[in-house]
Amino acid sequence: MPTRDYQLFVGGEFVDGTASRRFASVNPATGAEVASFVDGTVADLEAAVAAARRAFDAGPWPSMPVAERAQRLGRVLEILGGRVPELSAIEYQDNGATIRQATSFMVPGALGFAMGIADLATKFSFTSGQPVTTGPVPGGPFGSTTISYEPLGVVGAITPWNGPLILAMWKVWPALLAGNTVVLKPSELAPSTAMELARAFAEADIPPGVLNVVTGGGTVGEALVSSDHVDMVTFTGGTATGQRIAQLASGNLKRLTLELGGKSPALVLDDVDIESAVDGVIWSTLFLSGQMCTCASRVLVNARVHDEFVERFAARADKLVVGPTDDFATDLGPVVSAAARDRIEGYVQLGTEEGAVAVLPGGRPSGLENGFYVKPTVFVGATPRMRISREEIFGPVVSILKVADDAEAVQVANDTQFGLAASVWCNDRRRALDVAGRVRAGTVWINDHNMLSPQTPFGGMKMSGSGRENGESGFKAYLEEKVVYLDLTPSKNEHLWALVAP
């Protein structure tokens, strides 16, 4: 397949920008370059922000009814929907997902999320309905108050490489449906589908400047976050980067939604159906080779079922096929880069040095030397204090910890700086709900994991972020709540300000 060459998308046009440098996206399965991108500059970013600012301040987009915005964005989805096989191939060549994951979840799921968010937005009431009559308070005025919701302005969206299209939809769609304009900065590891999204916007004849896409590295991202002309930043990525964004965004006190790291636990209780739990936890821990912030990299298993669970889990994980991303027989593809592979292998060595035992030792598979492949590693005998139990590895490395009872399971689950997601595996619904209620995480699944919906909010506690995406609360994050008060007081003598008027 020939290398794809992309430009920047600014003000409704594809442009080369001011940069003389380009960078490549590398297929993690082969190590070969698959696409070339403009290595954007601060000047390129500023041009994109200016285009978004014009489109918001003077363009028709913010004043359109939400139904019209949804209709126009629906045309974008029609264009993308006609290209699902092609977009799926682009996605897995960029980030190392398998063809099964890309074609069954990552691309169709992105379109489905966008449609779900559009449905939510068109049903959302942008006004409070009937004005609220206020007063009189003692000595106070009498009036009518209306509450409404208005778009914020320019939204900067920074997306990661592990779900390039679906996470772009999580941010771009609610922002635009709310009436904002957007500057999208995708991860430099997997920017291709963001540029294909821009192509669909150009083809759909969306007003210029409504969506702008600038590729590049951290310099571009920092310029976006720092800009006084950007009203909100929404980011998905690592906790350290989120902390840096919070510092840079303080200049104009812009609104932030930060979905950050996780060390998500799966709590396996002693009354569980072990066979079902093993299959479910395998899904929860090793989807996308463990490269999701919600992946359950800590499995906390009740001592009564621990040994049987470990035996079945290791045997099941050992049967997973690690192979090329374009093979439908592949269960696990490569990790995203050589640097990621080296970091993961470093954690595997560290786990052994800390005293954990690798019942499934991982390693690099033979015959796949050109890609960035790592086989699953399963540790037992890990303790909550070990680094492999506390730090986000972001790879196919699972630590199984033995716990005595539900209380210890909850205590260990909460003994972390993160609080993004968790799951509870238990046949007794009342018991499972009780345990779930005591786990400090933004999302807790029962007998499932990684189940997300455009109708339900998603986000983390503690160092896993702030704010929510999706659901009504996620949509409202892109809106300002505005109060308009109409004075109905019959006489100025009845006003509080009459006390100080000359």
Secondary structure, 3 states (H helix, E strand, C coil): CCCEECCEEECCEEECCCCCCEEEEECCCCCCEEEEEECCCHHHHHHHHHHHHHHHHCCCHHHCCHHHHHHHHHHHHHHHHCCHHHHHHHHHHHHCCCHHHHHHHHHHHHHHHHHHHHHHHHHCCCECCCCEEECCCCCCCCEEEEEEEEECCEEEEEECCCCHHHHHHHHHHHHHHCCCEEEEEECCCCCHHHHHHHHHHHHHCCCCCCEEECCCCHHHHHHHHHCCCCCEEEEECCHHHHHHHHHHHHHCCCEEEEECCCCCEEEECCCCCHHHHHHHHHHHHHHHHHCCCCCCCEEEEECCCHHHHHHHHHHHHHCCCECCCCCCCCCECCCCCHHHHHHHHHHHHHHHHHCCEEEEECCCCCCCCCCCCCCCEEEECCCCCCHHHCCCCCCCEEEEEEECCHHHHHHHHHCCCEECEEEEECCCHHHHHHHHHHCCCCEEEECCCCCCCCCCCECCEECCEECCECHHHHHHCCEEEEEEEEECCCCHHHCHHHHCCC
